[in-house]
Amino acid sequence: MSAPATTTATFEQDVLTADGPVLVDFWAEWCGPCRMVSPVLDQIQAENADKITIVKLNVDENPDLAMKYQITSIPAMKVFNKGEVETTIIGAKPKQALEQDLAAYLK
């Protein structure tokens, strides 16, 4: 199961007003490292569905949000909680490293 997409139109509902933490994966179709990290995020979501929600945001299709959240390199992941960015992760990482970065949310 792959993470659902969010867009400018659905971002507030999907992320800002969601119950619990939401990891937004800022990515683009042409980004090789983004494609490498995507199945890892899908695994983390499948194993922790009750703890964190993961959604994907295509920066090419939603440049306003990429600019608003100062996305200068991808993949970039931001964890939102109660509408605020709590954690930022930059770059593709192996599953263990991502789980370490997200440890506070996966307890």
MMTF fields as JSON, N, C-alpha, C and O atoms, coordinates in Angstrom:
{
  "mmtfVersion": "1.0.0",
  "mmtfProducer": "UNKNOWN",
  "numBonds": 427,
  "numAtoms": 428,
  "numGroups": 107,
  "numChains": 1,
  "numModels": 1,
  "chainsPerModel": [1],
  "groupsPerChain": [107],
  "chainIdList": ["A"],
  "bondAtomList": [4, 2, 8, 6, 12, 10, 16, 14, 20, 18, 24, 22, 28, 26, 32, 30, 36, 34, 40, 38, 44, 42, 48, 46, 52, 50, 56, 54, 60, 58, 64, 62, 68, 66, 72, 70, 76, 74, 80, 78, 84, 82, 88, 86, 92, 90, 96, 94, 100, 98, 104, 102, 108, 106, 112, 110, 116, 114, 120, 118, 124, 122, 128, 126, 132, 130, 136, 134, 140, 138, 144, 142, 148, 146, 152, 150, 156, 154, 160, 158, 164, 162, 168, 166, 172, 170, 176, 174, 180, 178, 184, 182, 188, 186, 192, 190, 196, 194, 200, 198, 204, 202, 208, 206, 212, 210, 216, 214, 220, 218, 224, 222, 228, 226, 232, 230, 236, 234, 240, 238, 244, 242, 248, 246, 252, 250, 256, 254, 260, 258, 264, 262, 268, 266, 272, 270, 276, 274, 280, 278, 284, 282, 288, 286, 292, 290, 296, 294, 300, 298, 304, 302, 308, 306, 312, 310, 316, 314, 320, 318, 324, 322, 328, 326, 332, 330, 336, 334, 340, 338, 344, 342, 348, 346, 352, 350, 356, 354, 360, 358, 364, 362, 368, 366, 372, 370, 376, 374, 380, 378, 384, 382, 388, 386, 392, 390, 396, 394, 400, 398, 404, 402, 408, 406, 412, 410, 416, 414, 420, 418, 424, 422],
  "bondOrderList": [1, 1, 1, 1, 1, 1, 1, 1, 1, 1, 1, 1, 1, 1, 1, 1, 1, 1, 1, 1, 1, 1, 1, 1, 1, 1, 1, 1, 1, 1, 1, 1, 1, 1, 1, 1, 1, 1, 1, 1, 1, 1, 1, 1, 1, 1, 1, 1, 1, 1, 1, 1, 1, 1, 1, 1, 1, 1, 1, 1, 1, 1, 1, 1, 1, 1, 1, 1, 1, 1, 1, 1, 1, 1, 1, 1, 1, 1, 1, 1, 1, 1, 1, 1, 1, 1, 1, 1, 1, 1, 1, 1, 1, 1, 1, 1, 1, 1, 1, 1, 1, 1, 1, 1, 1, 1],
  "groupList": [{"groupName": "MET", "atomNameList": ["N", "CA", "C", "O"], "elementList": ["N", "C", "C", "O"], "formalChargeList": [0, 0, 0, 0], "bondAtomList": [1, 0, 2, 1, 3, 2], "bondOrderList": [1, 1, 2], "singleLetterCode": "M", "chemCompType": "L-PEPTIDE LINKING"}, {"groupName": "SER", "atomNameList": ["N", "CA", "C", "O"], "elementList": ["N", "C", "C", "O"], "formalChargeList": [0, 0, 0, 0], "bondAtomList": [1, 0, 2, 1, 3, 2], "bondOrderList": [1, 1, 2], "singleLetterCode": "S", "chemCompType": "L-PEPTIDE LINKING"}, {"groupName": "ALA", "atomNameList": ["N", "CA", "C", "O"], "elementList": ["N", "C", "C", "O"], "formalChargeList": [0, 0, 0, 0], "bondAtomList": [1, 0, 2, 1, 3, 2], "bondOrderList": [1, 1, 2], "singleLetterCode": "A", "chemCompType": "L-PEPTIDE LINKING"}, {"groupName": "PRO", "atomNameList": ["N", "CA", "C", "O"], "elementList": ["N", "C", "C", "O"], "formalChargeList": [0, 0, 0, 0], "bondAtomList": [1, 0, 2, 1, 3, 2], "bondOrderList": [1, 1, 2], "singleLetterCode": "P", "chemCompType": "L-PEPTIDE LINKING"}, {"groupName": "THR", "atomNameList": ["N", "CA", "C", "O"], "elementList": ["N", "C", "C", "O"], "formalChargeList": [0, 0, 0, 0], "bondAtomList": [1, 0, 2, 1, 3, 2], "bondOrderList": [1, 1, 2], "singleLetterCode": "T", "chemCompType": "L-PEPTIDE LINKING"}, {"groupName": "PHE", "atomNameList": ["N", "CA", "C", "O"], "elementList": ["N", "C", "C", "O"], "formalChargeList": [0, 0, 0, 0], "bondAtomList": [1, 0, 2, 1, 3, 2], "bondOrderList": [1, 1, 2], "singleLetterCode": "F", "chemCompType": "L-PEPTIDE LINKING"}, {"groupName": "GLU", "atomNameList": ["N", "CA", "C", "O"], "elementList": ["N", "C", "C", "O"], "formalChargeList": [0, 0, 0, 0], "bondAtomList": [1, 0, 2, 1, 3, 2], "bondOrderList": [1, 1, 2], "singleLetterCode": "E", "chemCompType": "L-PEPTIDE LINKING"}, {"groupName": "GLN", "atomNameList": ["N", "CA", "C", "O"], "elementList": ["N", "C", "C", "O"], "formalChargeList": [0, 0, 0, 0], "bondAtomList": [1, 0, 2, 1, 3, 2], "bondOrderList": [1, 1, 2], "singleLetterCode": "Q", "chemCompType": "L-PEPTIDE LINKING"}, {"groupName": "ASP", "atomNameList": ["N", "CA", "C", "O"], "elementList": ["N", "C", "C", "O"], "formalChargeList": [0, 0, 0, 0], "bondAtomList": [1, 0, 2, 1, 3, 2], "bondOrderList": [1, 1, 2], "singleLetterCode": "D", "chemCompType": "L-PEPTIDE LINKING"}, {"groupName": "VAL", "atomNameList": ["N", "CA", "C", "O"], "elementList": ["N", "C", "C", "O"], "formalChargeList": [0, 0, 0, 0], "bondAtomList": [1, 0, 2, 1, 3, 2], "bondOrderList": [1, 1, 2], "singleLetterCode": "V", "chemCompType": "L-PEPTIDE LINKING"}, {"groupName": "LEU", "atomNameList": ["N", "CA", "C", "O"], "elementList": ["N", "C", "C", "O"], "formalChargeList": [0, 0, 0, 0], "bondAtomList": [1, 0, 2, 1, 3, 2], "bondOrderList": [1, 1, 2], "singleLetterCode": "L", "chemCompType": "L-PEPTIDE LINKING"}, {"groupName": "GLY", "atomNameList": ["N", "CA", "C", "O"], "elementList": ["N", "C", "C", "O"], "formalChargeList": [0, 0, 0, 0], "bondAtomList": [1, 0, 2, 1, 3, 2], "bondOrderList": [1, 1, 2], "singleLetterCode": "G", "chemCompType": "PEPTIDE LINKING"}, {"groupName": "TRP", "atomNameList": ["N", "CA", "C", "O"], "elementList": ["N", "C", "C", "O"], "formalChargeList": [0, 0, 0, 0], "bondAtomList": [1, 0, 2, 1, 3, 2], "bondOrderList": [1, 1, 2], "singleLetterCode": "W", "chemCompType": "L-PEPTIDE LINKING"}, {"groupName": "CYS", "atomNameList": ["N", "CA", "C", "O"], "elementList": ["N", "C", "C", "O"], "formalChargeList": [0, 0, 0, 0], "bondAtomList": [1, 0, 2, 1, 3, 2], "bondOrderList": [1, 1, 2], "singleLetterCode": "C", "chemCompType": "L-PEPTIDE LINKING"}, {"groupName": "ARG", "atomNameList": ["N", "CA", "C", "O"], "elementList": ["N", "C", "C", "O"], "formalChargeList": [0, 0, 0, 0], "bondAtomList": [1, 0, 2, 1, 3, 2], "bondOrderList": [1, 1, 2], "singleLetterCode": "R", "chemCompType": "L-PEPTIDE LINKING"}, {"groupName": "ILE", "atomNameList": ["N", "CA", "C", "O"], "elementList": ["N", "C", "C", "O"], "formalChargeList": [0, 0, 0, 0], "bondAtomList": [1, 0, 2, 1, 3, 2], "bondOrderList": [1, 1, 2], "singleLetterCode": "I", "chemCompType": "L-PEPTIDE LINKING"}, {"groupName": "ASN", "atomNameList": ["N", "CA", "C", "O"], "elementList": ["N", "C", "C", "O"], "formalChargeList": [0, 0, 0, 0], "bondAtomList": [1, 0, 2, 1, 3, 2], "bondOrderList": [1, 1, 2], "singleLetterCode": "N", "chemCompType": "L-PEPTIDE LINKING"}, {"groupName": "LYS", "atomNameList": ["N", "CA", "C", "O"], "elementList": ["N", "C", "C", "O"], "formalChargeList": [0, 0, 0, 0], "bondAtomList": [1, 0, 2, 1, 3, 2], "bondOrderList": [1, 1, 2], "singleLetterCode": "K", "chemCompType": "L-PEPTIDE LINKING"}, {"groupName": "TYR", "atomNameList": ["N", "CA", "C", "O"], "elementList": ["N", "C", "C", "O"], "formalChargeList": [0, 0, 0, 0], "bondAtomList": [1, 0, 2, 1, 3, 2], "bondOrderList": [1, 1, 2], "singleLetterCode": "Y", "chemCompType": "L-PEPTIDE LINKING"}],
  "groupTypeList": [0, 1, 2, 3, 2, 4, 4, 4, 2, 4, 5, 6, 7, 8, 9, 10, 4, 2, 8, 11, 3, 9, 10, 9, 8, 5, 12, 2, 6, 12, 13, 11, 3, 13, 14, 0, 9, 1, 3, 9, 10, 8, 7, 15, 7, 2, 6, 16, 2, 8, 17, 15, 4, 15, 9, 17, 10, 16, 9, 8, 6, 16, 3, 8, 10, 2, 0, 17, 18, 7, 15, 4, 1, 15, 3, 2, 0, 17, 9, 5, 16, 17, 11, 6, 9, 6, 4, 4, 15, 15, 11, 2, 17, 3, 17, 7, 2, 10, 6, 7, 8, 10, 2, 2, 18, 10, 17],
  "groupIdList": [1, 2, 3, 4, 5, 6, 7, 8, 9, 10, 11, 12, 13, 14, 15, 16, 17, 18, 19, 20, 21, 22, 23, 24, 25, 26, 27, 28, 29, 30, 31, 32, 33, 34, 35, 36, 37, 38, 39, 40, 41, 42, 43, 44, 45, 46, 47, 48, 49, 50, 51, 52, 53, 54, 55, 56, 57, 58, 59, 60, 61, 62, 63, 64, 65, 66, 67, 68, 69, 70, 71, 72, 73, 74, 75, 76, 77, 78, 79, 80, 81, 82, 83, 84, 85, 86, 87, 88, 89, 90, 91, 92, 93, 94, 95, 96, 97, 98, 99, 100, 101, 102, 103, 104, 105, 106, 107],
  "secStructList": [7, 7, 7, 7, 5, 7, 7, 6, 6, 6, 2, 0, 0, 0, 0, 0, 6, 7, 1, 1, 7, 3, 3, 3, 3, 3, 3, 7, 6, 6, 7, 2, 2, 2, 2, 2, 2, 2, 2, 2, 2, 2, 2, 2, 2, 2, 2, 7, 6, 6, 6, 7, 3, 3, 3, 3, 3, 3, 6, 6, 6, 7, 2, 2, 2, 2, 2, 2, 6, 6, 7, 7, 1, 1, 1, 3, 3, 3, 3, 3, 3, 6, 6, 3, 3, 3, 3, 3, 3, 3, 1, 7, 7, 7, 2, 2, 2, 2, 2, 2, 2, 6, 6, 6, 6, 7, 7],
  "xCoordList": [0.853, 0.0, 0.896, 1.758, 0.682, 1.539, 0.801, -0.428, 1.6, 1.056, 0.167, 0.504, -0.959, -1.838, -1.206, -0.346, -1.649, -1.148, -1.972, -3.164, -1.307, -2.007, -1.663, -0.641, -2.512, -2.311, -2.618, -3.035, -2.403, -2.746, -4.201, -4.517, -5.081, -6.51, -6.855, -7.805, -6.099, -6.447, -5.475, -5.67, -4.425, -3.355, -3.859, -3.466, -4.719, -5.21, -5.922, -5.663, -6.818, -7.572, -6.663, -6.741, -5.796, -4.942, -3.856, -3.477, -3.352, -2.155, -2.393, -2.184, -2.827, -2.857, -3.909, -3.692, -5.042, -6.094, -6.259, -7.249, -5.295, -5.369, -5.194, -4.554, -5.768, -5.551, -4.224, -4.029, -3.319, -2.034, -1.019, -1.331, 0.207, 1.294, 1.123, 0.659, 1.512, 1.462, 2.826, 3.311, 3.441, 4.694, 4.35, 3.666, 4.825, 4.626, 5.94, 6.986, 5.86, 7.01, 6.959, 6.144, 7.829, 7.921, 8.807, 9.971, 8.271, 8.972, 8.649, 7.81, 9.332, 9.035, 9.284, 10.097, 8.572, 8.646, 10.072, 10.484, 10.817, 12.147, 13.247, 14.405, 12.916, 13.903, 14.181, 13.337, 15.364, 15.746, 15.737, 15.14, 16.386, 16.358, 14.936, 14.657, 14.046, 12.649, 12.01, 11.278, 12.305, 11.749, 12.347, 11.7, 13.587, 14.211, 13.577, 13.397, 13.243, 12.724, 11.225, 10.724, 10.521, 9.078, 8.649, 7.77, 9.236, 8.817, 9.185, 8.51, 10.24, 10.628, 9.557, 9.155, 9.098, 8.024, 6.74, 6.01, 6.468, 5.278, 5.357, 4.359, 6.56, 6.756, 6.526, 5.829, 7.111, 6.956, 5.483, 4.996, 4.776, 3.342, 2.577, 1.737, 2.855, 2.142, 2.364, 1.452, 3.577, 3.912, 3.472, 3.424, 3.154, 2.841, 1.593, 1.507, 0.64, -0.552, -1.32, -1.995, -1.219, -1.939, -1.18, -1.717, 0.073, 0.903, 1.183, 1.273, 1.323, 1.679, 1.017, 0.852, 0.644, 0.089, 1.146, 1.802, 1.307, 2.281, 1.544, 0.776, 1.791, 1.218, 2.344, 3.395, 2.109, 3.105, 2.624, 1.442, 3.559, 3.231, 4.212, 5.413, 3.691, 4.52, 4.852, 3.963, 6.155, 6.557, 6.375, 6.182, 6.436, 6.232, 4.765, 4.475, 3.857, 2.427, 1.894, 0.811, 2.655, 2.22, 3.359, 3.791, 3.846, 5.011, 4.752, 5.685, 3.498, 3.183, 3.503, 4.054, 3.161, 3.45, 4.939, 5.48, 5.605, 7.053, 7.748, 8.682, 7.289, 7.884, 7.537, 8.398, 6.291, 5.849, 6.663, 7.017, 6.954, 7.679, 9.177, 9.882, 9.649, 11.078, 11.77, 12.839, 11.138, 11.722, 12.73, 12.349, 14.006, 15.065, 15.759, 16.436, 15.602, 16.12, 15.163, 14.511, 15.094, 14.196, 14.994, 16.008, 14.581, 13.385, 13.555, 14.63, 12.468, 12.395, 11.126, 10.077, 11.226, 10.075, 9.898, 10.856, 8.667, 8.362, 7.236, 6.243, 7.41, 6.361, 5.588, 6.144, 4.301, 3.4, 2.621, 2.207, 2.428, 1.588, 0.812, 1.399, -0.499, -1.374, -1.1, -1.143, -0.822, -0.639, 0.743, 0.994, 1.645, 2.986, 4.039, 3.891, 5.101, 6.211, 7.014, 7.505, 7.141, 7.904, 9.265, 10.226, 9.348, 10.584, 10.781, 9.825, 12.029, 12.372, 13.481, 14.474, 13.301, 14.29, 14.606, 13.704, 15.891, 16.295, 17.093, 17.985, 16.762, 17.539, 16.992, 16.273, 17.36, 16.968, 17.824, 19.037, 17.178, 17.879, 17.349, 16.223, 18.152, 17.634, 16.554, 16.444, 15.767, 14.626, 15.036, 14.374, 16.11, 16.528, 16.815, 16.448, 17.466, 17.776, 16.5, 16.374, 15.56, 14.29, 13.516, 12.933, 13.511, 12.806, 13.44, 12.747, 14.747, 15.429, 14.997, 14.712, 14.956, 14.521, 13.069, 12.697, 12.265, 10.84, 10.505, 9.331, 11.516, 11.325, 10.287, 9.506, 10.274, 9.339, 7.888, 6.995, 7.651, 6.267, 5.903, 4.726, 6.905, 6.642, 6.577, 6.517, 6.589, 6.559, 5.241, 5.042],
  "yCoordList": [-1.183, 0.0, 1.241, 1.398, 2.104, 3.29, 4.466, 4.531, 5.382, 6.531, 7.349, 7.539, 7.83, 8.659, 10.021, 10.497, 10.62, 11.947, 13.019, 12.848, 14.125, 15.314, 16.427, 16.367, 17.428, 18.532, 19.84, 19.845, 20.927, 22.232, 22.236, 22.785, 21.625, 21.627, 20.815, 21.148, 19.756, 18.862, 18.931, 18.244, 19.76, 19.788, 20.108, 19.459, 21.102, 21.481, 20.311, 19.999, 19.667, 18.537, 17.34, 16.721, 17.003, 15.819, 15.959, 14.973, 17.174, 17.368, 18.29, 17.894, 19.51, 20.529, 20.278, 20.612, 19.696, 19.452, 17.969, 17.574, 17.145, 15.702, 15.388, 16.137, 14.276, 13.778, 13.04, 12.084, 13.48, 12.802, 13.285, 14.101, 12.772, 13.214, 12.738, 11.627, 13.612, 13.297, 13.607, 14.734, 12.619, 12.835, 13.149, 12.372, 14.288, 14.67, 14.41, 14.961, 13.565, 13.244, 14.18, 13.99, 15.187, 16.112, 15.439, 15.144, 15.196, 14.417, 14.929, 15.813, 14.358, 14.637, 13.365, 12.517, 13.259, 12.081, 11.814, 10.658, 12.856, 12.726, 12.462, 12.287, 12.431, 12.333, 10.87, 10.198, 10.388, 9.004, 8.674, 7.671, 9.492, 9.212, 9.205, 8.473, 10.01, 10.016, 8.65, 8.122, 8.091, 6.777, 5.681, 4.666, 5.887, 4.906, 4.936, 3.887, 6.106, 6.227, 5.902, 5.56, 6.002, 5.792, 4.421, 4.374, 3.298, 2.004, 1.851, 1.127, 2.518, 2.479, 3.176, 2.673, 4.326, 5.042, 4.218, 4.205, 3.527, 2.666, 1.568, 1.243, 0.995, -0.046, 0.528, -0.07, 1.681, 2.316, 2.613, 2.403, 3.1, 3.381, 2.104, 2.091, 1.029, -0.237, -0.784, -1.349, -0.615, -1.157, -0.241, -0.676, 1.008, 1.986, 2.792, 3.968, 2.181, 2.902, 3.553, 4.563, 2.982, 3.539, 4.681, 5.331, 4.939, 5.942, 7.174, 8.284, 6.976, 8.097, 7.884, 6.751, 8.974, 8.931, 9.489, 10.484, 8.847, 9.316, 9.659, 8.854, 10.872, 11.313, 11.854, 12.256, 11.86, 12.335, 13.633, 13.789, 14.561, 15.822, 16.035, 16.186, 16.045, 16.249, 17.744, 18.574, 18.077, 19.491, 20.166, 21.38, 19.392, 19.971, 20.375, 21.362, 19.605, 19.875, 20.844, 21.408, 21.034, 21.899, 22.826, 22.781, 23.664, 24.503, 25.505, 25.914, 25.904, 26.856, 26.271, 26.963, 25.005, 24.376, 24.101, 24.231, 23.722, 23.506, 24.805, 24.787, 25.924, 27.212, 27.605, 28.069, 27.417, 27.785, 27.059, 27.641, 25.777, 24.986, 24.898, 24.041, 25.798, 25.983, 24.692, 24.348, 23.984, 22.754, 23.143, 23.58, 22.984, 23.351, 22.128, 22.231, 20.98, 19.737, 18.615, 18.649, 17.625, 16.5, 15.206, 15.197, 14.126, 14.059, 14.831, 14.871, 15.43, 16.097, 15.606, 15.495, 15.315, 14.842, 15.74, 16.058, 16.141, 16.969, 16.295, 15.854, 16.225, 15.681, 16.856, 17.705, 16.875, 17.897, 17.292, 16.134, 18.075, 17.658, 18.886, 19.917, 18.77, 19.896, 21.114, 22.255, 20.853, 21.928, 22.547, 23.434, 22.106, 22.681, 21.658, 20.463, 22.131, 21.255, 20.968, 21.885, 19.691, 19.297, 18.708, 18.865, 18.037, 17.35, 17.495, 17.41, 17.715, 17.766, 16.754, 16.703, 15.954, 14.958, 15.234, 15.314, 15.379, 15.673, 14.492, 13.966, 14.087, 13.056, 11.656, 11.37, 10.787, 9.38, 8.694, 8.895, 7.89, 7.168, 5.742, 5.487, 4.807, 3.457, 3.439, 4.368, 2.377, 2.263, 2.483, 3.224, 1.849, 1.962, 3.416, 3.856, 4.158, 5.563, 6.403, 7.284, 6.136, 6.868, 6.547, 7.437, 5.284, 4.912, 5.593, 5.971, 5.742, 6.449, 7.921, 8.475, 8.542, 9.941, 10.112, 11.161, 9.077, 9.143, 8.464, 8.284, 8.089, 7.297, 7.905, 7.176, 9.222, 9.88, 9.619, 9.666, 9.344, 9.136, 7.666, 7.328, 6.778, 5.36, 4.543, 3.314, 5.213, 4.506, 3.806, 3.162],
  "zCoordList": [0.0, 0.0, 0.0, 0.865, -0.965, -0.981, -0.337, -0.319, 0.186, 0.907, -0.024, -1.192, 0.48, -0.342, -0.631, 0.109, -1.704, -2.083, -1.389, -1.134, -1.091, -0.625, -1.61, -2.294, -1.677, -2.613, -1.885, -0.727, -2.584, -2.017, -1.553, -0.498, -2.338, -2.032, -0.791, -0.083, -0.517, 0.59, 1.766, 2.768, 1.653, 2.649, 4.054, 5.023, 4.159, 5.488, 6.151, 7.313, 5.415, 5.958, 6.21, 7.271, 5.246, 5.35, 6.406, 7.038, 6.602, 7.42, 8.609, 9.756, 8.344, 9.392, 10.464, 11.629, 10.092, 11.085, 11.399, 12.014, 10.982, 11.219, 12.701, 13.438, 13.117, 14.477, 14.496, 13.746, 15.347, 15.467, 14.449, 13.582, 14.564, 13.686, 12.244, 11.987, 11.312, 9.88, 9.278, 9.382, 8.655, 7.934, 6.487, 5.82, 6.007, 4.609, 3.874, 4.218, 2.864, 2.02, 0.812, -0.09, 0.797, -0.337, -1.385, -1.112, -2.572, -3.586, -4.98, -5.153, -5.98, -7.39, -8.198, -7.827, -9.297, -10.163, -10.656, -10.75, -10.966, -11.559, -10.534, -10.915, -9.255, -8.175, -7.816, -7.223, -8.18, -7.892, -6.405, -6.014, -5.552, -4.116, -3.54, -2.59, -4.108, -3.652, -3.911, -3.074, -5.088, -5.431, -4.548, -4.291, -4.084, -3.192, -1.798, -1.179, -1.31, 0.056, 0.129, 1.201, -0.97, -0.974, -0.428, 0.432, -0.893, -0.333, 1.144, 1.877, 1.582, 2.996, 3.828, 4.877, 3.363, 4.069, 4.076, 5.067, 2.961, 2.911, 3.97, 4.613, 4.148, 5.173, 6.566, 7.386, 6.825, 8.139, 8.405, 9.516, 7.392, 7.543, 7.853, 8.753, 7.12, 7.313, 8.72, 9.324, 9.237, 10.552, 11.699, 12.85, 11.4, 12.452, 12.135, 12.49, 11.478, 11.021, 12.164, 11.965, 13.351, 14.496, 15.164, 16.061, 14.739, 15.408, 14.564, 15.088, 13.236, 12.356, 11.001, 10.549, 10.367, 9.021, 8.075, 8.384, 6.925, 5.938, 4.653, 4.127, 4.154, 2.874, 2.002, 2.502, 0.69, -0.266, -0.905, -1.211, -1.102, -1.757, -2.908, -2.69, -4.129, -5.317, -5.419, -5.609, -5.289, -5.265, -6.625, -6.689, -7.712, -9.04, -9.249, -9.924, -8.667, -8.833, -7.768, -7.927, -6.69, -5.582, -5.152, -4.0, -6.07, -5.749, -4.631, -3.939, -4.446, -3.376, -2.003, -1.147, -1.79, -0.5, -0.34, 0.758, -1.429, -1.372, -0.955, -0.154, -1.501, -1.165, 0.284, 1.031, 0.658, 2.012, 3.084, 4.109, 2.833, 3.831, 3.525, 4.059, 2.659, 2.371, 1.954, 2.46, 1.019, 0.498, -0.577, -1.663, -0.276, -1.225, -1.804, -2.827, -1.173, -1.741, -1.37, -0.326, -2.245, -1.994, -2.128, -2.826, -1.492, -0.659, 0.643, 1.242, 1.045, 2.344, 3.018, 2.383, 4.291, 5.039, 6.248, 6.952, 6.475, 7.639, 8.403, 7.824, 9.716, 10.563, 11.162, 11.86, 10.87, 11.395, 12.552, 12.497, 13.59, 14.707, 15.157, 15.487, 15.167, 15.529, 14.638, 15.098, 13.366, 12.397, 12.361, 11.546, 13.222, 13.283, 12.854, 13.113, 12.199, 11.851, 13.114, 13.773, 13.441, 14.628, 14.275, 15.028, 13.144, 12.757, 11.254, 10.483, 10.841, 9.42, 9.157, 9.882, 8.116, 7.704, 6.243, 5.41, 5.934, 4.558, 4.009, 4.675, 2.795, 2.108, 2.306, 3.262, 1.363, 1.443, 2.498, 2.564, 3.31, 4.367, 4.412, 3.984, 4.928, 5.111, 6.189, 6.99, 6.198, 7.107, 8.564, 9.29, 8.985, 10.383, 10.766, 11.856, 9.876, 10.155, 10.212, 11.062, 9.314, 9.344, 10.614, 11.233, 10.999, 12.231, 13.445, 14.39, 13.409, 14.495, 14.527, 15.589, 13.339, 13.258, 13.726, 14.251, 13.531, 13.866, 15.191, 15.514, 15.953, 17.173, 18.12, 18.731, 18.241, 19.157, 18.763, 19.61, 17.481, 16.99, 16.886, 16.767, 16.931, 16.699, 17.984, 17.937, 19.125, 20.413, 20.625, 21.655]
}
